[in-house]
């Protein structure tokens, strides 16, 4: 049976970054295995494309530890490898007085995480910066930005390839088993043919399928993915003067959401600038996404059944962006984000007795921002450097 150095299951940003880091560490014959025809089609490619600063996460969590470091390094990585990325800054706004406590908690967590440049603004200061917004107060976060997620994934895969890794798309992992110090991997190609090989190291970076892939190796794994569908519309800031935005990300203060019997906290429908093409290349343009509004998806890849009306998303954003009406927006994409039931942080799991394996479970936002830092954690766990 053919034997390789490492199998990385899942070709999103995290999986591509893991393949790069393992190959860079000297692991020979690293294979990145993706079931779709192209990389980054799921969580990575259907995200808001935000470079997060690290302001939301509980002290001591993996997210809080990695995100501020990942933020700074993401801009460096993108500049070095030609990935469109822009430090736009961000306002987290309290639309009403009852949102001030949530905003203050964001400020507290961001300060504890060491996020630089934070500034609390009152209503007048918010209006001066962004006349189209209405808010009791806001937290200015200068290090937030946007990135072209698809370009990032492909850049990471290219870096992995330059270090000797191989990318195999259209290859769905359908079976995993520990065999005598290695891992037997069974995969199915698009034409139905199955292939079996062994890997010295195994990383589960399967995103929306992380629990299913995880149980192939650990049948008793207590992990359950709840698919959160985020739905978007889009607006052009030049449509009317009441809609003008300077180019920052704008988020409401976090709010609760009941999802599949669990009460979680989400960041709410926000405004995110997107890239447009100019003579100089990609630059932040006039079009903004509005969303996501989250609902429980009927399936892990069901992007369309029972989509919310645009008026629902508009109503949520209009709390702080009052000029926005349903006539101003057009339908946009939907994405599905993994939520690991009962978890508030990412899980990097090393199965007992399987030193060559890492299971990455519930890698939700800010996983795109932190993809390389997560990969470096995996590298340290598996190869020690």
N, C-alpha and C positions, 0 to 999 in steps of 0.2 A: 504494500500500500504506500502511495506517495506520502511523504512527510514534509511539512513546511515549518517555518519558525514560529509564525503567529497568524491566527485568524481573528480578524476584527469584524464583528457582525453589525452591519448598519452603516450606510454611507451618507449620513448627514454630517454636519459640521464637527460634532464630537468624534464620530467614528473616523473621519478623515484626519482629524488632528491626532488621534491616538495612533493611527497607522504611521503618520509622519514621525511622531515622537519615538515610537518603538524602532522604526527603521534608523532614525538618527542615532539612537542609543546603540546601534550595532546588531540588532536582531536581524538575522538573515531570512529572506523569503517571507516577508510580511504580506499578507493578502487582505485587502479590504473587500468585504462581501456585501453587495447591495442587491436587494430583490427587484428594485425598479430598473427601468432602462437607463436612467441617468441618476447621478448623485443629487442629494439634497432636495428631493421632490416633496418631502412630507413636512415635518416640523420646521426644519431650517428654511426651506424655500417658501413656506406659507406663514412666516412670522412677520412682525412689524419691522424687522430689520433694525432694531434699536441697539445701540451700544450703551448698555446700562452702566450707571456709575456705582451702584452698590448701596442704595439708600433704604431699601425696604426690609432687609433681612435681619432675623433675630441674632442677637449677640451670641457668639460661639458657634454659629452655624457654618457649614461649609460654604454656603452662598455668601455670607458676610465676610468670610476670610478671603475667598478667591476673587470676588467681583471687583473691588477697588484696584487690585493689582492687575487683573485682566483688562480692565478699562484702559489703563495707560498703555499696556503692551499691545492692545488691539490696534490703536492708532499707529504705533511703530511698525507692526507687522504689515498693515495694509499699505502704509507709505512705501515700505521696502519692496512690496511685491505687486504693486499696481492695482490694488483692490479699491474701488470707490468707497470712501469713508470720510465723514465730515463731523467735526465736533461742533454741533449746533447749539448745545445748551438746552436746558429744560426748565419749565416752570411746573411745579406741582401745586395746584390751586385748591383752595377751600371755597367751593361755590357758595356755601351758606355758613352761618355761625355754627350749626350743628356739625360741620365738617372740620372745625378748628382742632378738635382733640385728635382726630386722625392725622391731620397735618403735623401737629406737634410730635406725635409718635414717629412719624417719618423723619423729622428733623433729629430726634433723639437717636434713632437707630443709625442714621447717616453719620452723625457726629461720632458715635461710638465706633463705627467702622473706619473712621479716618478719611471720609470722602472730603476732598479739598474744595475750597472756594464757596461753601454754602452761604446763603444770605436769605434771611427772612424779610419779606416785603409786605407792607400794608396795602390797602385797597388803592390808594393814590399812586403808589409806586408801580403796582401791577398795571394800572391803566396807562401810566406813562410809557411803560415798556411795550405793552400790547393793548392798544386802545379798543380792540374788538372783544376783549375778555371782560368778564364781570366776576370778581372774586373778593371775598372778605380779606384774604391774605394768600400768600404764595411762598413757596420755597424755591429759590433760584439755585439750580444745580448746573454749573458751567461745564462739567466734564461729560455729560450725556451727549450722544451723537447718533448718527445713522450709518449703516453699512449695507452694501450690496451683498445680500446673503448668498445668492447663487455664485457670485464671483469669489466670495470668500471660500465657499466649499471647494470650488474647483482649484483655487490657489493652494489650499491645504493638500488636496489630492496630488497636485503637481509637485509640491515640495516632498510629499511622501515618495512619489515616483522617482524624483531625483536622488533619493537616498536608497533606491532599490526596491521599494514596495510595488506591488501589483494591485490593480483595481479590477475587480470582476463584477460587472453589472448584470442585471437579468439573472441573478443567481440567488434563489431563496433558500436559506438554511431551514431544513425541515427536521433535522435530528442532530442531537449532540450526546456524546457519552464519554465518560472518563475511561481510558483504556491504558493500563500499565504505565502511568506517568505522562501520558499524552492525552489528547482530546480527539475523538473521532467525530468528524464533521460530515454530515450528509446534506447535500444541497441539490436543488432541482432547478434546471434551466428552463427558460421560457417554452421550449419545445417539449417539456416533460421529461427529458433525460435526467437521470440522477447520477451524481458523482459522490464518491466517498474518499476522504483523505484524512490524515492525522496532522495535528498541530501541537507544537510544544507549548505554546501559550494561546490563551483564548480570552477575548474581551467581548462582552455583550454590550453593544452600544446601539441596540435595536429600537430605541425610542418608543414609539407607540406599541411595539410588540415586545418590549423588554421583559414583561412578565411571562409571556408565552415562550419566548426563547429561553428565559431563565429556567422555566420548569422542564425544558427538554433535558437540562443537565441536573437540576435539583427538583425532582417531582414534588417534593413537599414545600417548595418555596412559597412563603406567605407574602405574596405581593399581588395586588390587583390594580390594573390600569383603569381609570375612569377617563374616557375621552371627552375633553372640553372643547367644543367647537366655538371658535371666535369668529364673528361675522363683521364685515367692514362695508362701509360706503366710502366714496371719495368726493372731494370738493376742490375747486380751484380758488385760491385766495384772491385772484384778480376778478372774480365774477362780479362782486359788488364791494364798495368801500367798507361796508359793515363786516366783511369777511376777511379783511386784510390781516395777515400774520407776518411777523418779521422773519420767520424761518426756524424758530425754536420748536422742540417737542413741547406739547402741553398735555399734562395729565391731571385728572382730578385726584383728590386725596383718596387713598384706598377705601374700599367699601366691602361689606359682606355679601356673600352669594351662597345660596343653598343649592348644593349639587349632589344629587344621588344620595340624599339623606345625610349629607355632611355639610357643615357650615364652614366655608373657607373665606379667605380674604383675596380680593382681586384688585387690580389697579384701575379698572374702569375704562370706559370708552375714551380714548385719547386722540390727540391730533399729532400726526407724524409726517414730516416732510419726506418727499420721495425724490429720487434722482431723475433728472432730465438730461438729454444730450445737448451739448453745445459744441462750438468749434474747438473748444479746449478739452472736450471730453465730458464725462458725467459730472454734473453739479446739482446741488439741491434746487429743485424747480418750484413751480407754482402749485403743483398738485399735492394735496395732503390726504392721507388716509384718515378716516374717522372710525374708531373702533379699537379693539374688538368688544362686542357684547357677547358674553359667554352663555352658552346653553349646553345641556347634556346631549352629546351627539348620539344618534341612533346606532351608529357603528363607528369603528375606528377610522374608517375612510369615507364616511358619508358626509360630504360637504354641502349637500343641497336639500335634503328632505326637511321640510318644515322651516325653511329660512325665515328669520324675523323680517317684518316689513321695515323698509328704510325709515319710516316715521318713528319706530321704536329707538333706533340708534341715534337718530337726530335729536329726539327728546332728551336722551341721556346727555349728549354733548352740549345741548342748548342751555343746560343749567349754568354753564360757565362761558359759553360761546353763543350769546343770545341772538345774534343775527342770523344764525343758521336755520334754514327751513328745508323741508323735504324737496322743494323745487330746486334747491341748490346742489343736490347730491346725485350721484350716479351709483348704481350697484358696483360692488368690488368683490374681491376674492373672499374666501373663508379658509381658515386653517384649523387644524385640530392639535391641541396641546395635550401632552400626557399629564395626567394627575395621578399620583400614586395614593390610593385610598389611605387616609389616616396619617399621611406623611406631610411634614412641613419643610423638609430639607431633602437634598439629594442623598441617595444611598449608594455608596461605593462598597460593594460586598465582595469579600474573598471567601468563597465556600470552604467549609471546614475540610481539611485534608486535600484541598486542591490548590496548592500554592501558585500554580501557573495560570489561575483564572481570576478575572475581576468582572463582576456583574455591575453594570451601571443602570440603576433603577430610578425611574421618575425624574429624568433630567429635563425639567421644564425651564421656563425663563428664570434666570438669565443664562441659560445654557449656551446660546449662540455667542454671547459676549465672552463667556468663560470657557469656550471649547478647548483652547490650547492649555489653559491652566488645569482643567479637568484631565486632559491628556498627560500633562506632566505629573499629576498625582498618580495616574495609572502607571506611567513609566517608572516612578519611584517604587511603587508596590511590586512591580514585576521584575525589574532589572536593577533597581537600587541606585540609579543615577539619572 
